[in-house]
Amino acid sequence: MNKNKFNMAIAIVGSILILTIGGVLFNQIYKNHQANELIIEKCFENFDKVDEVVIKKDGFWSPVICVKK
């Protein structure tokens, strides 16, 4: 009976840990998305007279970079 309770406790703690990590990652992705939208919006406002604007992103977690061409 004790082994059953121990396994159940491990399963509950593991599930809570997985949900917590998922929530933190989702929150970080959402914050990065909001920041990238602001950068892109300001990019087009500041460089509206330039013919071409290039928006680059180096990696998944990196912010976007606005460069006039």
N, CA, C and O atoms as a Tinker XYZ file with bonds, in Angstrom:
   276  protein
     1  N      0.821000   -1.197000    0.000000    73     2
     2  CA     0.000000    0.000000    0.000000    64     1     3
     3  C      0.863000    1.259000    0.000000    63     2     4     5
     4  O      0.521000    2.240000   -0.660000    81     3
     5  N      1.975000    1.244000    0.731000    73     3     6
     6  CA     2.851000    2.407000    0.772000    64     5     7
     7  C      3.471000    2.702000   -0.584000    63     6     8     9
     8  O      3.661000    3.862000   -0.950000    81     7
     9  N      3.787000    1.640000   -1.331000    73     7    10
    10  CA     4.381000    1.821000   -2.657000    64     9    11
    11  C      3.383000    2.499000   -3.595000    63    10    12    13
    12  O      3.767000    3.312000   -4.435000    81    11
    13  N      2.115000    2.163000   -3.450000    73    11    14
    14  CA     1.065000    2.773000   -4.262000    64    13    15
    15  C      0.959000    4.274000   -3.993000    63    14    16    17
    16  O      0.838000    5.066000   -4.927000    81    15
    17  N      1.004000    4.660000   -2.730000    73    15    18
    18  CA     0.924000    6.078000   -2.364000    64    17    19
    19  C      2.153000    6.835000   -2.859000    63    18    20    21
    20  O      2.054000    7.969000   -3.327000    81    19
    21  N      3.308000    6.188000   -2.745000    73    19    22
    22  CA     4.545000    6.822000   -3.207000    64    21    23
    23  C      4.500000    7.054000   -4.719000    63    22    24    25
    24  O      4.856000    8.134000   -5.193000    81    23
    25  N      4.067000    6.049000   -5.472000    73    23    26
    26  CA     3.964000    6.192000   -6.929000    64    25    27
    27  C      2.951000    7.271000   -7.312000    63    26    28    29
    28  O      3.164000    8.025000   -8.261000    81    27
    29  N      1.862000    7.336000   -6.575000    73    27    30
    30  CA     0.843000    8.356000   -6.841000    64    29    31
    31  C      1.397000    9.744000   -6.546000    63    30    32    33
    32  O      1.142000   10.678000   -7.306000    81    31
    33  N      2.139000    9.896000   -5.472000    73    31    34
    34  CA     2.741000   11.189000   -5.130000    64    33    35
    35  C      3.752000   11.607000   -6.193000    63    34    36    37
    36  O      3.794000   12.775000   -6.581000    81    35
    37  N      4.565000   10.667000   -6.666000    73    35    38
    38  CA     5.534000   10.959000   -7.731000    64    37    39
    39  C      4.797000   11.398000   -8.998000    63    38    40    41
    40  O      5.212000   12.351000   -9.657000    81    39
    41  N      3.715000   10.714000   -9.336000    73    39    42
    42  CA     2.942000   11.063000  -10.532000    64    41    43
    43  C      2.333000   12.457000  -10.406000    63    42    44    45
    44  O      2.344000   13.224000  -11.368000    81    43
    45  N      1.808000   12.787000   -9.243000    73    43    46
    46  CA     1.194000   14.105000   -9.034000    64    45    47
    47  C      2.244000   15.203000   -9.094000    63    46    48    49
    48  O      2.040000   16.223000   -9.752000    81    47
    49  N      3.369000   15.001000   -8.409000    73    47    50
    50  CA     4.441000   16.008000   -8.424000    64    49    51
    51  C      4.993000   16.174000   -9.836000    63    50    52    53
    52  O      5.252000   17.295000  -10.272000    81    51
    53  N      5.175000   15.068000  -10.552000    73    51    54
    54  CA     5.657000   15.135000  -11.933000    64    53    55
    55  C      4.692000   15.882000  -12.833000    63    54    56    57
    56  O      5.116000   16.687000  -13.662000    81    55
    57  N      3.409000   15.629000  -12.682000    73    55    58
    58  CA     2.399000   16.319000  -13.493000    64    57    59
    59  C      2.387000   17.817000  -13.210000    63    58    60    61
    60  O      2.306000   18.632000  -14.129000    81    59
    61  N      2.468000   18.169000  -11.933000    73    59    62
    62  CA     2.488000   19.589000  -11.569000    64    61    63
    63  C      3.732000   20.262000  -12.127000    63    62    64    65
    64  O      3.669000   21.396000  -12.604000    81    63
    65  N      4.866000   19.566000  -12.070000    73    63    66
    66  CA     6.114000   20.110000  -12.605000    64    65    67
    67  C      6.019000   20.333000  -14.115000    63    66    68    69
    68  O      6.436000   21.378000  -14.614000    81    67
    69  N      5.478000   19.367000  -14.833000    73    67    70
    70  CA     5.323000   19.495000  -16.286000    64    69    71
    71  C      4.392000   20.652000  -16.629000    63    70    72    73
    72  O      4.691000   21.434000  -17.531000    81    71
    73  N      3.270000   20.774000  -15.926000    73    71    74
    74  CA     2.334000   21.870000  -16.182000    64    73    75
    75  C      2.955000   23.226000  -15.854000    63    74    76    77
    76  O      2.714000   24.203000  -16.563000    81    75
    77  N      3.745000   23.294000  -14.794000    73    75    78
    78  CA     4.399000   24.553000  -14.422000    64    77    79
    79  C      5.413000   24.970000  -15.476000    63    78    80    81
    80  O      5.446000   26.131000  -15.885000    81    79
    81  N      6.235000   24.033000  -15.916000    73    79    82
    82  CA     7.230000   24.346000  -16.951000    64    81    83
    83  C      6.530000   24.769000  -18.236000    63    82    84    85
    84  O      6.956000   25.724000  -18.886000    81    83
    85  N      5.467000   24.074000  -18.609000    73    83    86
    86  CA     4.711000   24.444000  -19.804000    64    85    87
    87  C      4.113000   25.836000  -19.694000    63    86    88    89
    88  O      4.130000   26.600000  -20.659000    81    87
    89  N      3.584000   26.168000  -18.527000    73    87    90
    90  CA     3.010000   27.501000  -18.321000    64    89    91
    91  C      4.053000   28.593000  -18.403000    63    90    92    93
    92  O      3.810000   29.648000  -18.989000    81    91
    93  N      5.224000   28.346000  -17.814000    73    91    94
    94  CA     6.304000   29.341000  -17.866000    64    93    95
    95  C      6.778000   29.540000  -19.304000    63    94    96    97
    96  O      6.986000   30.673000  -19.737000    81    95
    97  N      6.950000   28.448000  -20.041000    73    95    98
    98  CA     7.379000   28.560000  -21.439000    64    97    99
    99  C      6.331000   29.281000  -22.285000    63    98   100   101
   100  O      6.678000   30.121000  -23.114000    81    99
   101  N      5.059000   28.962000  -22.083000    73    99   102
   102  CA     3.995000   29.633000  -22.818000    64   101   103
   103  C      3.997000   31.130000  -22.527000    63   102   104   105
   104  O      3.834000   31.942000  -23.437000    81   103
   105  N      4.179000   31.493000  -21.266000    73   103   106
   106  CA     4.210000   32.899000  -20.877000    64   105   107
   107  C      5.387000   33.618000  -21.532000    63   106   108   109
   108  O      5.237000   34.750000  -21.993000    81   107
   109  N      6.554000   32.980000  -21.579000    73   107   110
   110  CA     7.730000   33.592000  -22.194000    64   109   111
   111  C      7.538000   33.768000  -23.698000    63   110   112   113
   112  O      7.915000   34.798000  -24.257000    81   111
   113  N      6.958000   32.775000  -24.350000    73   111   114
   114  CA     6.683000   32.886000  -25.784000    64   113   115
   115  C      5.707000   34.028000  -26.039000    63   114   116   117
   116  O      5.872000   34.774000  -27.004000    81   115
   117  N      4.695000   34.177000  -25.192000    73   115   118
   118  CA     3.720000   35.256000  -25.342000    64   117   119
   119  C      4.387000   36.621000  -25.176000    63   118   120   121
   120  O      4.112000   37.544000  -25.943000    81   119
   121  N      5.263000   36.753000  -24.175000    73   119   122
   122  CA     5.964000   38.025000  -23.967000    64   121   123
   123  C      6.872000   38.354000  -25.148000    63   122   124   125
   124  O      6.935000   39.505000  -25.579000    81   123
   125  N      7.576000   37.350000  -25.673000    73   123   126
   126  CA     8.430000   37.576000  -26.843000    64   125   127
   127  C      7.600000   37.999000  -28.049000    63   126   128   129
   128  O      8.011000   38.866000  -28.819000    81   127
   129  N      6.440000   37.388000  -28.208000    73   127   130
   130  CA     5.561000   37.739000  -29.328000    64   129   131
   131  C      5.097000   39.192000  -29.222000    63   130   132   133
   132  O      5.099000   39.922000  -30.213000    81   131
   133  N      4.704000   39.606000  -28.027000    73   131   134
   134  CA     4.266000   40.991000  -27.813000    64   133   135
   135  C      5.403000   41.964000  -28.113000    63   134   136   137
   136  O      5.192000   42.983000  -28.771000    81   135
   137  N      6.607000   41.655000  -27.633000    73   135   138
   138  CA     7.761000   42.528000  -27.868000    64   137   139
   139  C      8.089000   42.594000  -29.352000    63   138   140   141
   140  O      8.394000   43.669000  -29.868000    81   139
   141  N      8.031000   41.467000  -30.045000    73   139   142
   142  CA     8.325000   41.455000  -31.479000    64   141   143
   143  C      7.295000   42.253000  -32.268000    63   142   144   145
   144  O      7.647000   42.936000  -33.229000    81   143
   145  N      6.032000   42.175000  -31.875000    73   143   146
   146  CA     5.006000   42.971000  -32.555000    64   145   147
   147  C      5.280000   44.465000  -32.406000    63   146   148   149
   148  O      5.124000   45.221000  -33.365000    81   147
   149  N      5.690000   44.897000  -31.209000    73   147   150
   150  CA     6.009000   46.312000  -30.999000    64   149   151
   151  C      7.215000   46.736000  -31.828000    63   150   152   153
   152  O      7.217000   47.822000  -32.409000    81   151
   153  N      8.232000   45.893000  -31.886000    73   151   154
   154  CA     9.424000   46.216000  -32.676000    64   153   155
   155  C      9.058000   46.348000  -34.145000    63   154   156   157
   156  O      9.508000   47.279000  -34.812000    81   155
   157  N      8.256000   45.440000  -34.654000    73   155   158
   158  CA     7.859000   45.483000  -36.064000    64   157   159
   159  C      7.010000   46.720000  -36.339000    63   158   160   161
   160  O      7.184000   47.374000  -37.367000    81   159
   161  N      6.098000   47.044000  -35.434000    73   159   162
   162  CA     5.251000   48.229000  -35.614000    64   161   163
   163  C      6.093000   49.504000  -35.641000    63   162   164   165
   164  O      5.899000   50.355000  -36.509000    81   163
   165  N      7.023000   49.639000  -34.700000    73   163   166
   166  CA     7.892000   50.817000  -34.675000    64   165   167
   167  C      8.806000   50.847000  -35.890000    63   166   168   169
   168  O      9.150000   51.922000  -36.381000    81   167
   169  N      9.196000   49.697000  -36.368000    73   167   170
   170  CA    10.047000   49.607000  -37.551000    64   169   171
   171  C      9.348000   50.237000  -38.750000    63   170   172   173
   172  O      9.944000   51.041000  -39.467000    81   171
   173  N      8.104000   49.877000  -38.965000    73   171   174
   174  CA     7.384000   50.417000  -40.108000    64   173   175
   175  C      7.028000   51.891000  -39.923000    63   174   176   177
   176  O      6.915000   52.626000  -40.904000    81   175
   177  N      6.852000   52.327000  -38.683000    73   175   178
   178  CA     6.590000   53.748000  -38.440000    64   177   179
   179  C      7.833000   54.589000  -38.694000    63   178   180   181
   180  O      7.734000   55.677000  -39.261000    81   179
   181  N      8.994000   54.105000  -38.284000    73   179   182
   182  CA    10.229000   54.874000  -38.417000    64   181   183
   183  C     10.821000   54.827000  -39.816000    63   182   184   185
   184  O     11.468000   55.783000  -40.243000    81   183
   185  N     10.615000   53.749000  -40.527000    73   183   186
   186  CA    11.224000   53.591000  -41.843000    64   185   187
   187  C     10.186000   53.607000  -42.959000    63   186   188   189
   188  O     10.357000   52.926000  -43.971000    81   187
   189  N      9.113000   54.375000  -42.787000    73   187   190
   190  CA     8.053000   54.367000  -43.800000    64   189   191
   191  C      8.479000   55.028000  -45.105000    63   190   192   193
   192  O      7.857000   54.782000  -46.139000    81   191
   193  N      9.520000   55.860000  -45.093000    73   191   194
   194  CA     9.966000   56.527000  -46.315000    64   193   195
   195  C     10.993000   55.694000  -47.078000    63   194   196   197
   196  O     11.320000   56.019000  -48.220000    81   195
   197  N     11.500000   54.642000  -46.475000    73   195   198
   198  CA    12.482000   53.776000  -47.119000    64   197   199
   199  C     11.740000   52.773000  -47.995000    63   198   200   201
   200  O     10.651000   52.313000  -47.652000    81   199
   201  N     12.351000   52.441000  -49.137000    73   199   202
   202  CA    11.697000   51.517000  -50.059000    64   201   203
   203  C     11.546000   50.107000  -49.476000    63   202   204   205
   204  O     10.485000   49.493000  -49.586000    81   203
   205  N     12.614000   49.606000  -48.859000    73   203   206
   206  CA    12.570000   48.240000  -48.343000    64   205   207
   207  C     13.017000   48.184000  -46.890000    63   206   208   209
   208  O     13.945000   48.879000  -46.477000    81   207
   209  N     12.345000   47.356000  -46.141000    73   207   210
   210  CA    12.709000   47.104000  -44.748000    64   209   211
   211  C     12.822000   45.591000  -44.580000    63   210   212   213
   212  O     11.938000   44.843000  -44.999000    81   211
   213  N     13.913000   45.150000  -43.964000    73   211   214
   214  CA    14.124000   43.722000  -43.737000    64   213   215
   215  C     13.960000   43.446000  -42.243000    63   214   216   217
   216  O     14.562000   44.118000  -41.405000    81   215
   217  N     13.150000   42.466000  -41.930000    73   215   218
   218  CA    12.954000   42.056000  -40.543000    64   217   219
   219  C     13.587000   40.678000  -40.389000    63   218   220   221
   220  O     13.189000   39.722000  -41.055000    81   219
   221  N     14.580000   40.586000  -39.503000    73   219   222
   222  CA    15.308000   39.330000  -39.303000    64   221   223
   223  C     15.078000   38.816000  -37.887000    63   222   224   225
   224  O     14.816000   39.574000  -36.953000    81   223
   225  N     15.185000   37.516000  -37.774000    73   223   226
   226  CA    15.107000   36.876000  -36.458000    64   225   227
   227  C     16.155000   35.768000  -36.448000    63   226   228   229
   228  O     16.122000   34.863000  -37.282000    81   227
   229  N     17.092000   35.848000  -35.490000    73   227   230
   230  CA    18.202000   34.899000  -35.457000    64   229   231
   231  C     17.792000   33.520000  -34.943000    63   230   232   233
   232  O     18.208000   32.505000  -35.501000    81   231
   233  N     17.002000   33.477000  -33.913000    73   231   234
   234  CA    16.599000   32.194000  -33.337000    64   233   235
   235  C     15.204000   32.281000  -32.761000    63   234   236   237
   236  O     14.551000   33.321000  -32.826000    81   235
   237  N     14.756000   31.167000  -32.194000    73   235   238
   238  CA    13.392000   31.110000  -31.673000    64   237   239
   239  C     13.172000   32.083000  -30.527000    63   238   240   241
   240  O     12.118000   32.715000  -30.459000    81   239
   241  N     14.132000   32.220000  -29.626000    73   239   242
   242  CA    13.977000   33.070000  -28.450000    64   241   243
   243  C     14.475000   34.485000  -28.678000    63   242   244   245
   244  O     14.276000   35.345000  -27.819000    81   243
   245  N     15.116000   34.754000  -29.809000    73   243   246
   246  CA    15.701000   36.079000  -30.036000    64   245   247
   247  C     14.641000   37.064000  -30.528000    63   246   248   249
   248  O     13.675000   36.669000  -31.179000    81   247
   249  N     14.826000   38.344000  -30.215000    73   247   250
   250  CA    13.892000   39.354000  -30.730000    64   249   251
   251  C     14.156000   39.622000  -32.210000    63   250   252   253
   252  O     15.226000   39.303000  -32.728000    81   251
   253  N     13.178000   40.208000  -32.877000    73   251   254
   254  CA    13.351000   40.544000  -34.284000    64   253   255
   255  C     14.250000   41.768000  -34.411000    63   254   256   257
   256  O     14.363000   42.576000  -33.489000    81   255
   257  N     14.889000   41.886000  -35.577000    73   255   258
   258  CA    15.770000   43.009000  -35.872000    64   257   259
   259  C     15.243000   43.683000  -37.128000    63   258   260   261
   260  O     14.956000   43.022000  -38.126000    81   259
   261  N     15.120000   44.982000  -37.071000    73   259   262
   262  CA    14.616000   45.754000  -38.202000    64   261   263
   263  C     15.787000   46.472000  -38.864000    63   262   264   265
   264  O     16.518000   47.213000  -38.207000    81   263
   265  N     15.966000   46.251000  -40.167000    73   263   266
   266  CA    17.076000   46.853000  -40.901000    64   265   267
   267  C     16.523000   47.459000  -42.184000    63   266   268   269
   268  O     15.772000   46.812000  -42.914000    81   267
   269  N     16.901000   48.713000  -42.453000    73   267   270
   270  CA    16.490000   49.293000  -43.734000    64   269   271
   271  C     17.477000   48.854000  -44.799000    63   270   272   273
   272  O     18.677000   48.744000  -44.545000    81   271
   273  N     16.967000   48.608000  -45.980000    73   271   274
   274  CA    17.799000   48.091000  -47.061000    64   273   275
   275  C     18.102000   49.163000  -48.063000    63   274   276
   276  O     18.794000   48.909000  -49.049000    81   275
